[in-house]
Amino acid sequence: MNFPTILLGTAMWGWTVPRETCFALLDAFYGAGFREVDTATNYPINKNPADFRAAENLLLEWIQTHGIHDLKTTVKVGSIDNLRSPDHNLSKSFLLMSLDDYGYRFGSNLHTLAIHWDNRDDEAAIRSTLEALAVARKKGLHAGLSGIRFPELYARLNAEPAFGFDFRIQIKHNLLQSDYERYAAFQGSRRFLAYGIHAGGIKLDPAGYSPDSSLRARGGDTEVVPPRMEHLKTWLAGQPQAPSFHYAAMLYAAYSPDMAGIILGPSSVQQLKDSMAVYRSLREEDAAGLYEALKAV
Ligand SMILES: NC(=O)c1ccc[n+]([C@@H]2O[C@H](COP(=O)([O-])OP(=O)(O)OC[C@H]3O[C@@H](n4cnc5c(N)ncnc54)[C@H](OP(=O)(O)O)[C@@H]3O)[C@@H](O)[C@H]2O)c1
């Protein structure tokens, strides 16, 4: 089996994840030999304008402090604020400006330029977005997609000779919810990166939520356990090794079809270490039987 890579996500940096923890996460992740990091212009999306671009600035500060040259950073662009508004700019000129800006700031640490949130169904407009990505490709970058409302339009245009991108596509994919079917036009090749594998920080037990829990900060309900989580909890407890929720979350993502990577969103170094330990153990063992059983649940 082609095992997916792992990426370090930054969506909560400068929000529920304090500055020192961001640096400690990078130390631990990089120190363990991993290189892929995911960020976006609008992280953290906490609706505080003062924090626009705060996550990428933390990442840059760490890169510069340590003189790092070999990080593989995915930057998702197009947002013009971090207010969770639908206002985006995916015009060719804006994307080329973003390309210059990120190329200058991240240098050799920039790996993928990704389109972040596209609700448009206008083929001509999407084509000009792809033209900007073609310029990025000439500079040696990969092209990515995240939060695309009409993936089939991207797939159709991508068949044109000028494009043919091997997109890296971020999809929400977890035990409760998945965007995989919506991206049917891109299925059949290993190009998907799963995010939200813990459903944004959901816990099996409401007592597990801390005051600054990620789910609560994002507006989720931490008082009620969804019926499917109750069912999963009972099922996991009945398995021979009683796997943890985060083991099941990673297993489900890692064994899903077409998955090239898993974007982690740890809020502490301990969570990152736990996730890396599960990742390493899954690489070693054959957990296909447990995956099939989990899928049935
Ligand atoms: N979410 C999106 O819409 C989205 C979209 C595109 C890309 N991404 C990328 O994907 C990354 C991850 O997304 P996500 O934050 O939604 O992922 P997630 O894994 O579903 O949620 C992260 C939360 O899960 C909990 N958690 C993480 N690792 C854990 C562990 N080992 N054990 C127990 N709990 C653990 C933590 O919650 P507590 O802090 O409450 O403990 C953490 O804040 C983002 O940082 C971003 O780079 C996200």
The ligand as an SDF file (V2000), in Angstrom:
LIG
                    3D

 48 52  0  0  0  0  0  0  0  0999 V2000
  -10.8960   22.6770    8.9370 N   0  0  0  0  0  0  0  0  0  0  0  0
  -10.8980   23.1550    7.7100 C   0  0  0  0  0  0  0  0  0  0  0  0
  -11.9120   23.6990    7.2040 O   0  0  0  0  0  0  0  0  0  0  0  0
   -9.6910   23.0090    6.8790 C   0  0  0  0  0  0  0  0  0  0  0  0
   -9.8080   23.2140    5.5610 C   0  0  0  0  0  0  0  0  0  0  0  0
   -8.7040   23.0140    4.7600 C   0  0  0  0  0  0  0  0  0  0  0  0
   -7.5220   22.6440    5.3280 C   0  0  0  0  0  0  0  0  0  0  0  0
   -7.3880   22.4820    6.6570 N   0  0  0  0  0  0  0  0  0  0  0  0
   -6.0670   22.1480    7.2160 C   0  0  0  0  0  0  0  0  0  0  0  0
   -6.1560   20.9460    7.9460 O   0  0  0  0  0  0  0  0  0  0  0  0
   -5.6270   21.1450    9.2610 C   0  0  0  0  0  0  0  0  0  0  0  0
   -6.3570   20.2580   10.2260 C   0  0  0  0  0  0  0  0  0  0  0  0
   -7.7680   20.5590   10.2030 O   0  0  0  0  0  0  0  0  0  0  0  0
   -8.6380   20.4570   11.5070 P   0  0  0  0  0  0  0  0  0  0  0  0
   -8.1030   21.3860   12.5580 O   0  0  0  0  0  0  0  0  0  0  0  0
  -10.0430   20.6130   11.1180 O   0  0  0  0  0  0  0  0  0  0  0  0
   -8.3100   18.9520   11.9750 O   0  0  0  0  0  0  0  0  0  0  0  0
   -8.9080   17.9960   13.0910 P   0  0  0  0  0  0  0  0  0  0  0  0
   -7.8660   16.9560   13.3230 O   0  0  0  0  0  0  0  0  0  0  0  0
  -10.2640   17.5210   12.7230 O   0  0  0  0  0  0  0  0  0  0  0  0
   -9.1170   18.9160   14.3800 O   0  0  0  0  0  0  0  0  0  0  0  0
   -8.0470   19.3590   15.1450 C   0  0  0  0  0  0  0  0  0  0  0  0
   -8.4150   19.2230   16.6010 C   0  0  0  0  0  0  0  0  0  0  0  0
   -8.5840   17.8440   16.9340 O   0  0  0  0  0  0  0  0  0  0  0  0
   -8.0310   17.5950   18.1980 C   0  0  0  0  0  0  0  0  0  0  0  0
   -6.8550   16.7020   18.0230 N   0  0  0  0  0  0  0  0  0  0  0  0
   -5.8960   16.7820   17.0890 C   0  0  0  0  0  0  0  0  0  0  0  0
   -4.9790   15.7980   17.2520 N   0  0  0  0  0  0  0  0  0  0  0  0
   -5.3960   15.0800   18.3180 C   0  0  0  0  0  0  0  0  0  0  0  0
   -4.8660   13.9430   18.9850 C   0  0  0  0  0  0  0  0  0  0  0  0
   -3.7470   13.3500   18.5990 N   0  0  0  0  0  0  0  0  0  0  0  0
   -5.5600   13.4670   20.0440 N   0  0  0  0  0  0  0  0  0  0  0  0
   -6.7100   14.0580   20.4520 C   0  0  0  0  0  0  0  0  0  0  0  0
   -7.2480   15.1600   19.8650 N   0  0  0  0  0  0  0  0  0  0  0  0
   -6.5860   15.6540   18.8040 C   0  0  0  0  0  0  0  0  0  0  0  0
   -7.6110   18.9400   18.7770 C   0  0  0  0  0  0  0  0  0  0  0  0
   -8.7440   19.4800   19.4600 O   0  0  0  0  0  0  0  0  0  0  0  0
   -8.5630   20.1890   20.9230 P   0  0  0  0  0  0  0  0  0  0  0  0
   -7.6300   21.3100   20.7320 O   0  0  0  0  0  0  0  0  0  0  0  0
   -9.9360   20.6430   21.2720 O   0  0  0  0  0  0  0  0  0  0  0  0
   -8.0250   19.1230   21.8290 O   0  0  0  0  0  0  0  0  0  0  0  0
   -7.3240   19.7350   17.5260 C   0  0  0  0  0  0  0  0  0  0  0  0
   -7.4040   21.1210   17.7050 O   0  0  0  0  0  0  0  0  0  0  0  0
   -5.7990   22.6380    9.5200 C   0  0  0  0  0  0  0  0  0  0  0  0
   -4.9020   23.1280   10.4930 O   0  0  0  0  0  0  0  0  0  0  0  0
   -5.5400   23.2230    8.1640 C   0  0  0  0  0  0  0  0  0  0  0  0
   -4.1510   23.3910    7.9490 O   0  0  0  0  0  0  0  0  0  0  0  0
   -8.4710   22.6340    7.4340 C   0  0  0  0  0  0  0  0  0  0  0  0
  1  2  1  0
  2  3  2  0
  2  4  1  0
  4  5  1  0
  4 48  2  0
  5  6  2  0
  6  7  1  0
  7  8  2  0
  8  9  1  0
  8 48  1  0
  9 10  1  0
  9 46  1  0
 10 11  1  0
 11 12  1  0
 11 44  1  0
 12 13  1  0
 13 14  1  0
 14 15  2  0
 14 16  1  0
 14 17  1  0
 17 18  1  0
 18 19  2  0
 18 20  1  0
 18 21  1  0
 21 22  1  0
 22 23  1  0
 23 24  1  0
 23 42  1  0
 24 25  1  0
 25 26  1  0
 25 36  1  0
 26 27  1  0
 26 35  1  0
 27 28  2  0
 28 29  1  0
 29 30  1  0
 29 35  2  0
 30 31  1  0
 30 32  2  0
 32 33  1  0
 33 34  2  0
 34 35  1  0
 36 37  1  0
 36 42  1  0
 37 38  1  0
 38 39  2  0
 38 40  1  0
 38 41  1  0
 42 43  1  0
 44 45  1  0
 44 46  1  0
 46 47  1  0
M  CHG  2   8   1  16  -1
M  END
$$$$
